[in-house]
Amino acid sequence: MSPRQRDAALRESLLATAAQVLAEEGGPALSTRRLARELGVSTTAVYTYFGSVEQLRREVRVEGFRRLEETLDPPGEDPVAALASAAAAFFRFGMAEPHLYRAMFVDRPLDDDRAGEACFLRLHKAFAMAVESGRFPEVTAEQTEMCTAQVWSTQHGLATMVLSGALPEAAGQAALADLLVRLAIGYGDTPARAAQSVSGALK
């Protein structure tokens, strides 16, 4: 194994361990000594890769949102299906990467942290396309950001409930599908088209 591969593996281990600590115990529990002890490396290794604990916290969020964005499909011909697909991707990512997901959303963002902006803009673009296509006639152009936040909070709220043990995963998936249909109808889509788009996107 080359030094570069070993370096990449150590960096990945540092990020994964930091995400777990942040998710389970919060920011104050994260320290270079804690990471060094758990991974069997020197504190110098942490500083070599990230410079500081604050930078490591930032990198956990940046890496998490980068991975999340990679799971988002490009929009297709059906804008409501594209929106539902993006929402489902958020939920599935939370199920697949529970520690990283909690760290991304539960750890307090740093003052200049805009790690989640690109993901929100992807969701916002899908929503705006649904408005422009005429599927959401009850939503004005000025309301798209607010309504995008409603979709974001729906998927995130359900993912958080499942990860906290308050809701079984299957029930969370079913609730997400139902709520996406109800939101689409509330935005002006017809019940039949909303159900068809969401069902097709969540298969």
N, CA and C of each residue as an Amber inpcrd file, in Angstrom:
protein
   609
   0.8490000  -1.1930000   0.0000000   0.0000000   0.0000000   0.0000000
   0.8880000   1.2480000   0.0000000   0.5670000   2.1990000  -0.8630000
   1.4120000   3.3860000  -0.9840000   1.1780000   4.3300000   0.1690000
   2.1510000   5.2330000   0.4690000   1.9580000   6.2340000   1.5260000
   0.7190000   7.0710000   1.2890000   0.4370000   7.3900000   0.0060000
  -0.7440000   8.2100000  -0.2700000  -2.0110000   7.4880000   0.1570000
  -2.0930000   6.1600000  -0.1330000  -3.2590000   5.4020000   0.2690000
  -3.3730000   5.3360000   1.7880000  -2.2360000   5.1480000   2.4670000
  -2.2750000   5.1170000   3.9320000  -2.7260000   6.4710000   4.4820000
  -2.2440000   7.5490000   3.8980000  -2.6360000   8.8860000   4.3390000
  -4.1370000   9.0950000   4.1640000  -4.6660000   8.6660000   3.0120000
  -6.0940000   8.8190000   2.7560000  -6.9070000   8.0170000   3.7650000
  -6.4280000   6.8330000   4.0940000  -7.1420000   5.9950000   5.0500000
  -7.1410000   6.6190000   6.4380000  -6.0270000   7.2010000   6.8390000
  -5.9590000   7.8320000   8.1560000  -6.8470000   9.0570000   8.2080000
  -6.8210000   9.8420000   7.1570000  -7.6810000  11.0240000   7.1200000
  -9.1560000  10.6230000   7.2220000  -9.5270000   9.5680000   6.5020000
 -10.9010000   9.0740000   6.5470000 -11.2500000   8.5910000   7.9570000
 -10.3170000   7.9250000   8.6130000 -10.5620000   7.4420000   9.9800000
 -10.7230000   8.5950000  10.9490000  -9.9260000   9.6270000  10.7730000
 -10.0450000  10.8110000  11.6280000 -11.4120000  11.4660000  11.4600000
 -11.8620000  11.6020000  10.2210000 -13.1700000  12.2030000   9.9570000
 -14.3010000  11.3500000  10.5320000 -14.2050000  10.0360000  10.3320000
 -15.2600000   9.1440000  10.8130000 -15.3370000   9.1400000  12.3350000
 -14.1950000   9.1000000  12.9920000 -14.1810000   9.0950000  14.4550000
 -14.6630000  10.4370000  15.0020000 -14.2380000  11.5130000  14.3750000
 -14.6890000  12.8350000  14.8020000 -16.1980000  12.9590000  14.6430000
 -16.7330000  12.4570000  13.5390000 -18.1830000  12.5160000  13.3050000
 -18.9310000  11.7510000  14.3900000 -18.4100000  10.5950000  14.7810000
 -19.0730000   9.8050000  15.8130000 -19.0700000  10.5310000  17.1490000
 -17.9330000  11.1270000  17.5100000 -17.8550000  11.8720000  18.7700000
 -18.8060000  13.0660000  18.7470000 -18.8160000  13.8130000  17.6440000
 -19.6910000  14.9810000  17.5350000 -21.1560000  14.5720000  17.6060000
 -21.5000000  13.4670000  16.9450000 -22.8830000  13.0160000  16.9100000
 -23.3650000  12.5420000  18.2710000 -22.5050000  11.8270000  18.9850000
 -22.9260000  11.2060000  20.2390000 -22.6990000  12.0760000  21.4650000
 -21.6640000  12.9470000  21.4230000 -21.3050000  13.6920000  22.6280000
 -21.2130000  15.2020000  22.4360000 -21.2010000  15.6540000  21.1860000
 -21.1540000  17.0870000  20.9420000 -19.7450000  17.6330000  20.8190000
 -19.6730000  18.8900000  20.3780000 -18.4030000  19.5380000  20.1240000
 -17.4180000  19.5590000  21.2730000 -17.8560000  19.8490000  22.5050000
 -16.9010000  19.9220000  23.6200000 -16.1360000  18.6240000  23.8750000
 -16.6870000  17.4890000  23.4410000 -16.0270000  16.1970000  23.6910000
 -14.9250000  15.9040000  22.6860000 -14.8620000  16.6790000  21.6150000
 -13.8740000  16.4060000  20.5730000 -12.5540000  17.1080000  20.8800000
 -11.4810000  16.3540000  20.8920000 -10.1520000  16.9160000  21.1280000
  -9.1240000  16.1020000  20.3690000  -7.9650000  16.6830000  20.1570000
  -6.9050000  15.9520000  19.4610000  -6.4580000  14.7430000  20.2810000
  -6.4030000  14.8940000  21.5880000  -5.9930000  13.7700000  22.4360000
  -6.9940000  12.6210000  22.3460000  -8.2780000  12.9600000  22.3120000
  -9.3160000  11.9380000  22.2190000  -9.1640000  11.1580000  20.9070000
  -8.9870000  11.8610000  19.8220000  -8.8490000  11.2050000  18.5350000
  -7.5740000  10.3620000  18.4790000  -6.4770000  10.9290000  18.9630000
  -5.2060000  10.2080000  18.9420000  -5.3050000   8.9230000  19.7490000
  -5.9580000   8.9950000  20.9030000  -6.0980000   7.8200000  21.7590000
  -6.9510000   6.7460000  21.0880000  -8.0620000   7.1440000  20.4850000
  -8.9680000   6.1650000  19.8950000  -8.4080000   5.5300000  18.6300000
  -7.5640000   6.2560000  17.9050000  -7.0230000   5.7360000  16.6550000
  -5.5990000   5.2040000  16.7900000  -5.0070000   5.4080000  17.9690000
  -3.6560000   4.9200000  18.1800000  -2.6110000   5.6710000  17.3820000
  -2.8200000   6.9870000  17.2230000  -1.8450000   7.8180000  16.5150000
  -1.4220000   8.9630000  17.4240000  -0.4730000   9.7500000  16.9700000
  -0.0350000  10.8980000  17.7590000  -0.9560000  12.0880000  17.4960000
  -0.9570000  13.0220000  18.4430000  -1.7470000  14.2340000  18.2280000
  -1.2170000  15.0170000  17.0360000   0.0430000  14.8400000  16.7370000
   0.6390000  15.5210000  15.5810000  -0.0690000  15.1170000  14.2910000
  -0.5000000  13.8730000  14.2080000  -1.1880000  13.4040000  13.0060000
  -2.4640000  14.2040000  12.7600000  -3.1890000  14.5020000  13.8390000
  -4.4230000  15.2760000  13.7010000  -4.1100000  16.6620000  13.1530000
  -3.1010000  17.2950000  13.7310000  -2.7270000  18.6420000  13.2930000
  -2.1790000  18.6300000  11.8700000  -1.5170000  17.5400000  11.5020000
  -0.9590000  17.4410000  10.1510000  -2.0570000  17.4730000   9.0990000
  -3.1590000  16.7870000   9.3840000  -4.2380000  16.7040000   8.4040000
  -5.2200000  17.8670000   8.4840000  -5.4570000  18.3920000   9.6640000
  -6.5260000  19.3690000   9.8110000  -6.1220000  20.6890000  10.4740000
  -4.9730000  20.7620000  11.0630000  -4.5020000  22.0250000  11.6180000
  -5.0310000  22.3440000  13.0000000  -6.3130000  22.0730000  13.2230000
  -6.9200000  22.3680000  14.5220000  -8.2090000  21.5700000  14.6560000
  -8.7140000  21.5000000  15.8770000  -9.9840000  20.8060000  16.1060000
 -11.1250000  21.5360000  15.4010000 -11.0740000  22.8620000  15.4070000
 -12.1180000  23.6240000  14.7270000 -12.1320000  23.3220000  13.2330000
 -10.9470000  23.2180000  12.6610000 -10.8770000  22.8840000  11.2380000
 -11.3890000  21.4750000  10.9860000 -11.1140000  20.5670000  11.8890000
 -11.6180000  19.2050000  11.7530000 -13.1400000  19.1920000  11.8010000
 -13.7250000  19.9310000  12.7250000 -15.1920000  20.0250000  12.7940000
 -15.7560000  20.5530000  11.4820000 -15.1120000  21.5630000  10.9450000
 -15.5610000  22.1320000   9.6710000 -15.4590000  21.0870000   8.5540000
 -14.3670000  20.3400000   8.5350000 -14.1650000  19.3520000   7.4830000
 -15.1680000  18.2070000   7.5730000 -15.5900000  17.8560000   8.7850000
 -16.6110000  16.8210000   8.9380000 -17.8880000  17.2560000   8.2170000
 -18.2890000  18.4940000   8.4370000 -19.5090000  19.0010000   7.7970000
 -19.3240000  19.1320000   6.2840000 -18.1870000  19.6570000   5.8610000
 -17.9300000  19.8240000   4.4280000 -17.9560000  18.4720000   3.7200000
 -17.2830000  17.4860000   4.3150000 -17.2400000  16.1480000   3.7270000
 -18.6250000  15.5260000   3.7030000 -19.3800000  15.7060000   4.7670000
 -20.7260000  15.1490000   4.8210000 -21.6260000  15.7170000   3.7320000
 -21.6430000  17.0180000   3.5990000 -22.4960000  17.6240000   2.5830000
 -21.9910000  17.3370000   1.1690000 -20.6800000  17.1610000   1.0190000
 -20.1560000  16.7760000  -0.2950000 -20.6770000  15.4010000  -0.6710000
 -20.6270000  14.4650000   0.2680000 -21.1250000  13.1160000  -0.0110000
 -22.6260000  13.1310000  -0.2690000 -23.3420000  13.9340000   0.5070000
 -24.7880000  14.0250000   0.3130000 -25.1020000  14.5630000  -1.0780000
 -24.3980000  15.5990000  -1.4890000 -24.6640000  16.1840000  -2.8100000
 -24.4070000  15.1770000  -3.9150000 -23.4290000  14.3090000  -3.7240000
 -23.1230000  13.2980000  -4.7360000 -24.2670000  12.3020000  -4.9270000
 -25.1360000  12.1610000  -3.9210000 -26.2490000  11.2190000  -4.0300000
 -27.4500000  11.8230000  -4.7510000 -27.4270000  13.1200000  -5.0040000
 -28.5640000  13.7880000  -5.6290000 -28.5010000  13.6080000  -7.1440000
 -29.5660000  13.0770000  -7.7090000 -29.6290000  12.8640000  -9.1500000
 -29.8930000  14.1800000  -9.8710000 -29.4160000  14.3220000 -11.1000000
 -29.7660000  15.5110000 -11.8820000 -31.2630000  15.5190000 -12.1650000
 -31.8860000  16.6890000 -12.2380000 -33.3380000  16.7380000 -12.4570000
 -33.7320000  16.1570000 -13.8020000 -34.8360000  15.4130000 -13.8150000
 -35.3500000  14.8480000 -15.0540000 -36.4870000  15.6880000 -15.6080000
 -37.3300000  15.0580000 -16.4220000 -38.4230000  15.7960000 -17.0560000
 -39.5410000  16.1240000 -16.0820000 -39.6890000  15.3380000 -15.0340000
 -40.7650000  15.5550000 -14.0540000 -40.1810000  16.3020000 -12.8550000
 -40.4680000  17.5990000 -12.7000000 -39.8550000  18.3700000 -11.6140000
 -40.3200000  17.9550000 -10.2260000 -41.5470000  17.4830000 -10.1120000
 -42.0300000  17.0500000  -8.7960000 -41.3560000  15.7400000  -8.4050000
 -41.1520000  14.8660000  -9.3650000 -40.4070000  13.6350000  -9.0950000
 -38.9660000  13.9640000  -8.7120000 -38.3710000  14.9690000  -9.3630000
 -36.9980000  15.3730000  -9.0390000 -36.9160000  15.8900000  -7.6110000
 -37.9080000  16.6510000  -7.2060000 -37.9390000  17.1720000  -5.8360000
 -38.0900000  16.0300000  -4.8320000 -38.9900000  15.1050000  -5.1170000
 -39.2000000  13.9590000  -4.2310000 -37.9500000  13.0790000  -4.1700000
 -37.2860000  12.9120000  -5.3040000 -36.0680000  12.1100000  -5.3370000
 -34.9790000  12.7320000  -4.4760000 -34.8480000  14.0540000  -4.5320000
 -33.8540000  14.7410000  -3.7080000 -34.1720000  14.5820000  -2.2290000
 -35.4490000  14.7220000  -1.8720000 -35.8490000  14.5640000  -0.4760000
 -35.5590000  13.1510000   0.0140000 -35.8410000  12.1680000  -0.8360000
 -35.5850000  10.7790000  -0.4620000 -34.0920000  10.5260000  -0.3130000
 -33.2790000  11.1880000  -1.1430000 -31.8310000  11.0150000  -1.0550000
 -31.3100000  11.5150000   0.2880000 -31.8440000  12.6350000   0.7660000
 -31.4710000  13.1470000   2.0790000 -31.7710000  12.0980000   3.1440000
 -32.9770000  11.5510000   3.1020000 -33.4020000  10.5650000   4.1000000
 -32.5260000   9.3270000   4.0470000 -32.2860000   8.8040000   2.8410000
 -31.4620000   7.5950000   2.7070000 -30.0310000   7.8410000   3.1770000
 -29.5140000   9.0330000   2.9130000 -28.1590000   9.3450000   3.3540000
 -28.0780000   9.2960000   4.8790000 -29.0920000   9.8290000   5.5440000
 -29.1130000   9.7870000   6.9930000 -29.1250000   8.3740000   7.5360000
 -29.8530000   7.4780000   6.8480000 -29.9050000   6.0820000   7.2820000
 -28.5690000   5.3860000   7.0470000 -27.8940000   5.7380000   5.9540000
 -26.6410000   5.0730000   5.5980000 -25.4430000   5.5990000   6.3770000
 -25.4920000   6.8810000   6.7530000 -24.3610000   7.5210000   7.4410000
 -24.8570000   8.2080000   8.7230000 -25.3470000   7.4330000   9.6860000
 -26.0060000   8.0590000  10.8440000 -25.1180000   8.9920000  11.6530000
 -23.8630000   8.6020000  11.9240000 -22.9920000   9.4720000  12.7130000
 -22.6500000  10.7410000  11.9410000 -22.3210000  10.5690000  10.6800000
 -21.9720000  11.7250000   9.8640000 -23.1760000  12.6530000   9.7170000
 -24.3480000  12.0800000   9.5190000 -25.5600000  12.8890000   9.3590000
 -25.8360000  13.7060000  10.6170000 -25.7390000  13.0480000  11.7750000
 -25.9680000  13.7820000  13.0290000 -24.9420000  14.8920000  13.1970000
 -23.6920000  14.5950000  12.8850000 -22.6510000  15.6090000  13.0330000
 -22.8960000  16.7870000  12.1000000 -23.3660000  16.5130000  10.9010000
 -23.6380000  17.5740000   9.9300000 -24.7280000  18.5150000  10.4130000
 -25.7710000  17.9390000  11.0350000 -26.9380000  18.7400000  11.3670000
 -27.0810000  19.0880000  12.8390000 -26.4630000  18.2890000  13.7080000
 -26.6240000  18.5280000  15.1390000 -25.4740000  19.3520000  15.7050000
 -24.2550000  19.0900000  15.2310000 -23.1200000  19.8780000  15.7040000
 -23.3270000  21.3350000  15.3190000 -23.0690000  22.2290000  16.2620000
 -23.3050000  23.6470000  16.0180000 -22.4010000  24.1580000  14.8940000
 -22.9750000  24.7640000  13.8380000 -22.1410000  25.2610000  12.7420000
 -21.1660000  26.3340000  13.2160000 -20.0010000  26.3720000  12.5950000
 -19.0500000  27.4200000  12.8960000 -19.5220000  28.7240000  12.2510000
 -18.9920000  29.8520000  12.7130000 -19.5170000  31.1570000  12.3060000
 -19.5480000  31.3490000  10.7950000 -18.5350000  30.8510000  10.0930000
 -18.4540000  31.0550000   8.6490000 -18.8320000  29.7980000   7.8700000
 -19.5550000  28.9100000   8.5150000 -19.8770000  27.6200000   7.9290000
 -21.0420000  27.7430000   6.9390000 -20.7780000  27.4130000   5.6690000
 -21.8280000  27.4010000   4.6560000 -21.8230000  26.0610000   3.9240000
 -21.4450000  25.0250000   4.6740000 -21.2420000  23.7170000   4.0560000
 -22.5040000  23.1760000   3.3990000 -23.6670000  23.4440000   3.9780000
 -24.9000000  22.8830000   3.4440000 -25.5520000  23.6950000   2.3510000
 -24.9520000  24.8160000   1.9850000 -25.5830000  25.7230000   1.0350000
 -25.8030000  25.0850000  -0.3330000 -24.8090000  24.3520000  -0.8350000
 -24.9290000  23.7580000  -2.1660000 -26.0760000  22.7480000  -2.2240000
 -26.2350000  21.9610000  -1.1530000 -27.3340000  20.9880000  -1.1230000
 -28.6820000  21.6900000  -1.0860000 -28.7690000  22.7540000  -0.3160000
 -30.0320000  23.4960000  -0.2610000 -30.3450000  24.0970000  -1.6300000
 -29.3290000  24.6110000  -2.3090000 -29.5480000  25.2170000  -3.6270000
 -29.9990000  24.1740000  -4.6440000 -29.5010000  22.9410000  -4.5210000
 -29.9570000  21.8740000  -5.4130000 -31.4360000  21.6040000  -5.1950000
 -31.8390000  21.5500000  -3.9280000 -33.2450000  21.3310000  -3.6040000
 -34.0870000  22.5150000  -4.0710000 -33.5630000  23.7170000  -3.8630000
 -34.2760000  24.9280000  -4.2690000 -34.4640000  24.9670000  -5.7860000
 -33.4570000  24.5430000  -6.5330000 -33.5550000  24.5260000  -7.9890000
 -34.6590000  23.5830000  -8.4420000 -34.7270000  22.4020000  -7.8160000
 -35.7720000  21.4420000  -8.1600000 -37.1480000  22.0160000  -7.8550000
 -37.2640000  22.6970000  -6.7250000 -38.5570000  23.2860000  -6.3620000
 -38.9360000  24.3840000  -7.3490000 -37.9660000  25.2320000  -7.6940000
 -38.2400000  26.3280000  -8.6320000 -38.6880000  25.7880000  -9.9860000
 -38.1210000  24.6710000 -10.4100000 -38.5210000  24.0600000 -11.6760000
 -39.9730000  23.5860000 -11.6130000 -40.3770000  23.0700000 -10.4560000
 -41.7660000  22.6370000 -10.2930000 -42.7210000  23.8260000 -10.3660000
 -42.2970000  24.9610000  -9.8240000 -43.1140000  26.1830000  -9.8910000
 -43.1900000  26.6760000 -11.3330000 -42.0330000  26.7340000 -11.9870000
 -41.9800000  27.2510000 -13.3610000 -42.7570000  26.3770000 -14.3440000
 -42.8290000  25.0850000 -14.0640000 -43.5330000  24.1650000 -14.9570000
 -45.0470000  24.2670000 -14.8220000 -45.5260000  24.9490000 -13.7890000
 -46.9540000  25.0620000 -13.5530000 -47.5130000  24.0070000 -12.6250000
 -46.6550000  23.1260000 -12.1180000 -47.1340000  22.0780000 -11.2130000
 -47.4970000  22.6250000  -9.8410000 -46.8680000  23.7180000  -9.4220000
 -47.1450000  24.3150000  -8.1120000 -47.7110000  25.7280000  -8.2940000
 -48.9160000  25.8660000  -8.8110000 -49.4690000  27.1890000  -9.1090000
 -49.7670000  28.0490000  -7.8800000 -49.8470000  27.4270000  -6.7100000
 -50.1430000  28.1900000  -5.4960000 -48.9010000  28.8640000  -4.9040000
 -47.7430000  28.6040000  -5.4950000 -46.4870000  29.1480000  -4.9750000
 -45.9590000  30.2250000  -5.9200000 -45.6730000  31.3980000  -5.3840000
 -45.0730000  32.4560000  -6.1890000 -43.5530000  32.2710000  -6.2180000
 -42.9210000  32.9470000  -7.1530000 -41.4600000  32.8540000  -7.2560000
 -40.7910000  33.2980000  -5.9620000 -41.3900000  34.2880000  -5.3070000
 -40.8160000  34.8110000  -4.0680000 -40.9430000  33.8330000  -2.9080000
 -41.8280000  32.8580000  -3.0170000 -42.0630000  31.8990000  -1.9320000
 -41.2520000  30.6150000  -2.0770000 -40.5050000  30.4730000  -3.1600000
 -39.8400000  29.1890000  -3.3990000 -38.8070000  28.8560000  -2.3250000
 -38.0860000  29.8420000  -1.8280000 -37.0850000  29.5570000  -0.7990000
 -37.7450000  29.0730000   0.4860000 -38.8320000  29.7400000   0.8760000
 -39.5430000  29.3260000   2.0850000 -40.0930000  27.9040000   1.9290000
 -40.6780000  27.6250000   0.7680000 -41.2530000  26.3050000   0.5530000
 -40.1840000  25.2280000   0.4400000 -39.0380000  25.5760000  -0.1290000
 -37.9110000  24.6340000  -0.1550000 -37.4980000  24.2670000   1.2670000
 -37.4990000  25.2690000   2.1450000 -37.1670000  25.0140000   3.5490000
 -38.1900000  24.0790000   4.1890000 -39.4440000  24.1600000   3.7510000
 -40.4580000  23.2530000   4.2780000 -40.1560000  21.8120000   3.8750000
 -39.7660000  21.6140000   2.6250000 -39.4170000  20.2650000   2.1590000
 -38.1820000  19.7610000   2.9040000 -37.1870000  20.6380000   3.0320000
 -35.9520000  20.2800000   3.7460000 -36.2820000  19.8500000   5.1790000
 -37.1100000  20.6270000   5.8570000 -37.4230000  20.3110000   7.2560000
 -38.2250000  19.0220000   7.3730000 -39.0150000  18.7080000   6.3600000
 -39.7850000  17.4550000   6.3630000 -38.8610000  16.2480000   6.3030000
 -37.9690000  16.2340000   5.3270000 -37.0630000  15.0940000   5.1790000
 -36.1070000  14.9900000   6.3610000 -35.6170000  16.1370000   6.8250000
 -34.6730000  16.1290000   7.9350000 -35.3580000  15.7130000   9.2340000
 -36.5550000  16.2100000   9.4430000 -37.2730000  15.8590000  10.6690000
 -37.5310000  14.3670000  10.7690000 -37.9350000  13.7590000   9.6710000
 -38.2120000  12.3240000   9.6830000 -36.9270000  11.5140000   9.8440000
 -35.8630000  11.9350000   9.1710000 -34.5840000  11.2390000   9.3290000
 -34.1140000  11.2970000  10.7760000 -34.2630000  12.4470000  11.3880000
 -33.8430000  12.6220000  12.7730000 -34.6790000  11.7590000  13.7170000
 -35.9820000  11.6750000  13.4580000 -36.8450000  10.8380000  14.2950000
 -36.4320000   9.3690000  14.2120000 -36.1030000   8.9210000  13.0040000
 -35.6860000   7.5220000  12.8540000 -34.3550000   7.2830000  13.5610000
 -33.4050000   8.1920000  13.3600000 -32.0840000   8.0130000  13.9710000
 -32.1350000   8.0940000  15.4910000 -33.1070000   8.8160000  16.0230000
 -33.2360000   8.9270000  17.4770000 -33.9840000   7.7390000  18.0870000
 -34.5340000   6.8810000  17.2210000 -35.2820000   5.7300000  17.7160000
 -36.7480000   6.0160000  17.9510000 -37.2000000   7.2130000  17.6110000
 -38.5990000   7.5610000  17.8410000 -39.5230000   6.9660000  16.7890000
 -38.9550000   6.5440000  15.6620000 -39.7780000   6.0590000  14.5530000
 -39.0040000   4.9680000  13.8150000 -39.6390000   3.8450000  13.4890000
 -38.9570000   2.8210000  12.6860000 -38.6450000   3.3690000  11.2910000
 -37.6050000   2.8470000  10.6780000 -37.1960000   3.3620000   9.3670000
 -38.3110000   3.2160000   8.3310000 -38.9870000   2.0670000   8.3200000
 -40.0480000   1.8570000   7.3390000 -41.1700000   2.8760000   7.5170000
 -41.4860000   3.1810000   8.7790000 -42.5260000   4.1790000   9.0430000
 -42.0690000   5.5610000   8.6070000 -40.7800000   5.8410000   8.7820000
 -40.2390000   7.1240000   8.3320000 -40.3170000   7.2580000   6.8280000
 -40.0020000   6.1940000   6.1070000 -40.0850000   6.2100000   4.6530000
 -41.5200000   6.4320000   4.1910000 -42.4570000   5.7340000   4.8350000
 -43.8630000   5.8700000   4.4640000 -44.3670000   7.2880000   4.7530000
 -43.9560000   7.8210000   5.8920000 -44.3750000   9.1760000   6.2450000
 -43.8080000  10.1990000   5.2730000 -42.5600000   9.9840000   4.8400000
 -41.9420000  10.9070000   3.8880000 -42.7270000  10.9160000   2.5770000
 -43.0610000   9.7420000   2.0630000 -43.8220000   9.6650000   0.8220000
 -45.1700000  10.3570000   0.9520000 -45.8570000  10.1000000   2.0580000
 -47.1770000  10.7010000   2.2790000 -47.0810000  12.2230000   2.3970000
 -46.1040000  12.7080000   3.1520000 -45.9770000  14.1480000   3.3560000
 -45.5520000  14.8730000   2.0850000 -44.7210000  14.2360000   1.2720000
 -44.3320000  14.8710000   0.0140000 -45.5350000  15.0280000  -0.9110000
 -46.4060000  14.0250000  -0.9380000 -47.6270000  14.1330000  -1.7350000
 -48.5060000  15.2490000  -1.1970000 -48.6740000  15.3040000   0.1170000
 -49.5300000  16.3300000   0.7250000 -48.9590000  17.7300000   0.4900000
 -47.6450000  17.8650000   0.5840000 -47.0330000  19.1660000   0.3190000
 -47.2580000  19.5810000  -1.1340000 -47.0410000  18.6420000  -2.0530000
 -47.2300000  18.9550000  -3.4720000 -48.6640000  19.3950000  -3.7490000
 -49.6190000  18.7150000  -3.1520000 -51.0260000  19.0970000  -3.3230000
 -51.2640000  20.4890000  -2.7340000 -50.6830000  20.7450000  -1.5880000
 -50.8250000  22.0650000  -0.9690000 -50.2230000  23.1690000  -1.8220000
 -49.1960000  22.8340000  -2.5950000 -48.5690000  23.8240000  -3.4690000
 -49.3400000  23.9880000  -4.7790000 -50.3870000  23.1710000  -4.9620000
 -51.2520000  23.3500000  -6.1290000 -51.2620000  22.2170000  -7.1180000
 -50.4620000  21.1710000  -6.8980000 -50.4700000  20.0430000  -7.8090000
 -51.7600000  19.2440000  -7.6320000 -52.1480000  18.4860000  -8.6640000
 -53.3350000  17.6480000  -8.5260000 -52.9780000  16.4040000  -7.7230000
 -53.9170000  15.8710000  -6.9540000 -53.6060000  14.6830000  -6.1390000
 -53.0580000  13.5200000  -6.9560000 -53.6460000  13.2850000  -8.1400000
 -53.2110000  12.1440000  -8.9400000 -51.7840000  12.3320000  -9.4550000
 -51.4710000  13.5140000  -9.9670000 -50.1210000  13.7630000 -10.5000000
 -49.0870000  13.7710000  -9.3760000 -49.4660000  14.3520000  -8.2220000
 -48.5430000  14.3740000  -7.0920000 -48.2040000  12.9640000  -6.6430000
 -49.2140000  12.1280000  -6.4940000 -49.0010000  10.7510000  -6.0510000
 -48.1680000   9.9690000  -7.0620000 -48.4340000  10.1690000  -8.3530000
 -47.6850000   9.4620000  -9.3860000 -46.2120000   9.8660000  -9.3730000
 -45.9550000  11.1580000  -9.2730000 -44.5700000  11.6510000  -9.2940000
 -43.7860000  11.1600000  -8.0900000 -44.3880000  11.2730000  -6.9130000
 -43.6940000  10.8700000  -5.6840000 -43.4860000   9.3650000  -5.6710000
 -44.5000000   8.6170000  -6.0480000 -44.3770000   7.1550000  -6.0570000
 -43.2590000   6.7140000  -7.0010000 -43.2040000   7.3240000  -8.1760000
 -42.1780000   6.9630000  -9.1410000 -40.7740000   7.3160000  -8.6580000
 -40.6630000   8.4190000  -7.9560000 -39.3470000   8.8720000  -7.4820000
 -38.8350000   8.0480000  -6.3220000 -39.7280000   7.5230000  -5.5040000
 -39.3290000   6.8110000  -4.3000000 -39.2480000   5.2990000  -4.4660000
 -39.4190000   4.7940000  -5.6880000 -39.3280000   3.3520000  -5.9030000
 -37.9170000   2.8480000  -5.6390000
